[in-house]
Amino acid sequence: MREQIAYLTQKLYGKSSEQTPLSGQIKRLDHVQHAYKCKHCSLSNESDKIVKAPVPKAPLAHSYGSASIIAHTLYQKYELKVPAYRQEND
């Protein structure tokens, strides 16, 4: 059963970013999540009806690293035995 939302206003709800490797470079991708509030529902009820757009889930909470950056760092650290100071130089 779907509820139809009559009138929506757009509001920035949350923003997240991640870093991904791209052929020797690191690029930062920003994901913006928009939330929509139904004004018609707010006037008729005490509670607000809020609909949020989906965003990709981060592999680690509050981390800037994407899954590929984390995997690459762990591979270099534990498989190739590269020290942290050499990983910073790469």
N, C-alpha and C positions, 0 to 999 in steps of 0.2 A: 504494500500500500504506500503510494507516494503522496507526499504533501506538496502542493504547488505553492511556490513562493511568489507572492504578488509583486512586490517592489523591493529591489535590492539596491543598496549603496555599497560601493567598493571601499575597502579599508585595508591598509597594509597590516597584516597580522604578525608575520615573523619573517626573518631572513636568515639564511644559513649559507655558508660557503665551504668549499672544499678545494683541495689542490690536486691536480692530476698531471702526471708526466706526459709530455707530448714531444717525442723525438729529441731528447736532450734538454728540453725546456720544461719549466713548471708553470702551468696555467692555473689561475684561480677562477672557478666557476661559482657564481652567486645564484642561489635558488631563492626566489621570493615567493612567499605563501600569502595569498590574498584570502581575506575572510569577508563574507557577505552577510549582511544583517537584513532581515525582513522587517521593514518599518510597520507594515500592516499587522504583522503578528505581535509586534511590540506594543502597539496601541490596544489591541484586544486582550492580550494576556499580560501577566506580570513578568513572565520570563521571555527572553529573547530567543529567536530562532536564528542560529548562526551556522552558515555552511562554509567549510574551509576547503580550499584546493589542496590536492595531495602534493607532497614533496618527497624526494628520495630520503630514505632513512640512512643516517650516518652509521658507519661500522663501530665507532666509539663515540660516546656522548660528549658533546662540547669539544670535538676535535676538528681541526682543519684538514686533516689527512683523509684522502679517499681510500677506498679499499686497495687500489693498485699501488698507491704511495706506501701504505703500511706494509703490504706484502713485499714490495721491492726493498724496503728498509730492513725488514726482518730476514729476507733472503740474503742480503749482503752481510748482515751482522752475524747470523748463525750458520749459514751454509758456506759462505765464502770467507768468513772470519775477518771481515774488514773492520778495523777500529773506527770508533765514532769520529775522530778527528779527520780521518780520510774520507768518510762519508760526507762530511761537511764540505770538503774541497771539491767533490764531484758535482 
